Amino acid sequence: MSSQVEANKQVVQAFWDALAVRDWDGMKALLTDDAHYTDVGGPGPGGTGPDAVLGRLRAGLEPLAEYRHQPGARMIGEGDLVMTEHVERWVFSTGEEFDHPFVSVTQLRDGKICRWHDYSNIQNIIDNAPQWWMEHVIKESEGAPWA
């Protein structure tokens, strides 16, 4: 495996590590100025640029009581692409919790993430998240550039 692919995988792992502890500044440092993030199949165009990417993430993840990446993620890389199969554990202050499995496809340019597309079963979130959280995300999304 090329040293560039390994370096790309290390950047993506650093991003997941920062996301797992909701280190917004750490994540922002790993995104290009034109980075694009979306949940494929989800509503809206996704976020473009670090502030919009993080705004989209914060709307959903900040209200969680706990957010963890479960052990056992698998990662493969080829060229400038890194794909990660992983599972998140979402825990709400009102007692609801569930695992959310998905695949993330990230593309890197000059050592930073320029494209991040998640592929998951969005219905899993809709079925398991509490109503107050859904209302919060809708409210936060109103008028947002990533909605």
Sequence and secondary structure as in RCSB ss.txt:
>XXXX:A:sequence
MSSQVEANKQVVQAFWDALAVRDWDGMKALLTDDAHYTDVGGPGPGGTGPDAVLGRLRAGLEPLAEYRHQPGARM
IGEGDLVMTEHVERWVFSTGEEFDHPFVSVTQLRDGKICRWHDYSNIQNIIDNAPQWWMEHVIKESEGAPWA
>XXXX:A:secstr
  HHHHHHHHHHHHHHHHHHTT HHHHHTTEEEEEEEEETTSSS  EESHHHHHHHHHHHHTT SEEEE S  EE
EEETTEEEEEEEEEEE TTS EEEEEEEEEEEEETTEEEEEEEEE HHHHHHHS HHHHHHHHHHHTT TT 
